[in-house]
Every structure is written in C-alpha cells, then in structure tokens.
C-alpha cells in the first residue's frame, strides 16, 4: 500500500468513527493524493481580480474573488459590535513586548514584515490564551452563531510599517481572514485622513476604517500598509469556509495534523527523535499564536487520537493543560 492510500484510509477510519460509515470525502481525496507532489499547486492571474496562488484547493468553494461581502457571513455584524470589548482587553498588552510573538523567519521572507506581531487566542479551533486572559473576548467570540474559527489572534503593525505581497495558499482551512481594525487611543489629525491604513488583495484595494470588518480571500496575493502615525491593531479571524462541510473540516484537520507529524519525523542525517508517550517529560516550542507557552515544561497525560495531539499537563499548575501536536514538543 502506498503512503497516500495509507493516509486516506487512516483519515476515513477516524472520520467514520466520528460521523457515520460512508461519510462524503470525494473533495478531500485529491488533496491527500497530491500530498508531496506539485500537482496541487496553482498560480495564475484571475481576470479582473489579480494573482491567486493555491496549494491543494478544495474544489467548488465560492465566491472566487478578492473581497467578500460581510453580509454573507451574518456573524460579522456581531463581531463588529464587540470591537470595543476586544480593544479594552488587548490594550493592557500593547506595551508588553513579551506578550507578542513574531512570525517565523520563513514567514518574514514571504510577508516581508519583520515588525509584525501577533498575540494568539484560538489555534486549530482551540482556545489557547492563558486562563483568565481575555474573558470578555472569549465570550464575545463564543456568542457568534455560525462562526467556525480555525485561528484567532490580535495582530499589531507599528506606524509606518507594511506587510509585503504574499498568499496564504489554502482555500479550505482558513479560507478567508476576517480583520477588525481597532482604535489605539484618540486619533490624530493625520490618522483621520482617508487611505492611511489599506489592504490590497489581488488587484483590489480597500481603505480600513476603525471598527470595520473586511472579509477577503487570502489565496489572492495580498499586502497591507499602515501609513498612519500610530500603531494599528487588528483582530484576525481565520475561519472555515461555509461551503466546507463539517465532515470535510474534520478530515482536513486530520490531514494537516498527520502530515505535519510525518514531516516532523521524516528521516534525516541526524538521529531519529524518540517516540512520545504518556508520562514523558516535554518542553513546548515554536508556537506562534500561544507564544506565552513556549519554553513551558510539563508531562504528557495521553494521546488524543481524535485530534492527533498530546494532552500535556504543564508544570506549576495542576489545572494547566494544553493540547499539542508532536511538532511543538
């Protein structure tokens, strides 16, 4: 049996355990068979829209244009109404450099944004902020009916900084990014001028008003600029496309976790890493969203097959637990 068939059989096994025998995976199967090959890469200019780069796309997801209408996602209205809540809770962290993580160097290379910083709330659909942090923000996000987050984080751009043109390439997991610009103190005269905070997606460009939600397809090559005289804070919500079913979402999460684990344990010139199991002592590393957990140590409680993650009890607090994939331990 080849690797791709083995992956597909494993995913189908877990999906049918979670849902029902014969669950529909016809759109996911090509993504599995493309794993490790270039056939899944598409890089083309869409007439009237601009350049779009996709890797192993899920077919049939619409619309295929740079910006989407927030009205097509009813929960966006609720998100905008909570803009003040998000700003009040993140404000105490704006002066704390230790609370914010930077993108890995490889991401800097594609984004050309070394000054960009992030503070994570949700990762892989799981709340990752420390207990007691952002309680009102968590309640606000939980109240949004129909919202299926993959990742949620605050992003900070200093005054005068830019994010270079890049594509997030995946149209099914984190199909679009929802960004809510938030106030950072009283606006100056310069900041009141139109066009100082912009988002360009493909060939389309939008000005960013405070408290406004922009929904866009991040597979189109996109960039951002903060030409104002103050830092720009955004709540970024990467959410599952509404055209992606719950079965497909579950299967794609499994594919992401399984392939990440396989790549982590791929043979190299160095010694093989030992397998992890319950009772092993571990240290957390390389998290971008929940940066406060990096360097924390703990003990593996168990392996959770439904998510292909390890449950880890962190040192210093008997109630502090985290769900981690093998590549972060």
Secondary structure, DSSP 8 states (H G I E B T S, - for coil): --HHHHHHHHHHHHHHHHS-TT---HHHHHHHHTTTSGGGEEEEEETTTEEEEEES--TT-S--SSEE-GGGSTHHHHHHHTHHHHHHHHHTTTT-GGG-EE--HHHHHHH--TT-EEEEEEETTEE-S-TTSSHHHHHHHHT-TT--EEEEEEEEE-TT-EEEEE----SSTT-EEEEEEE--SS--HHHHSTTSEEEEETTEEEE--TT-EEEEETTB-EEEEE-SSS-EEEEEEEE--TTS-HHHHHHHHHHHHHHHHHHHT---SS-------TT-EEE----SSSGGGTT-EEEEEEEETTTTEEEEEETT-TT-EEEE-GGG-
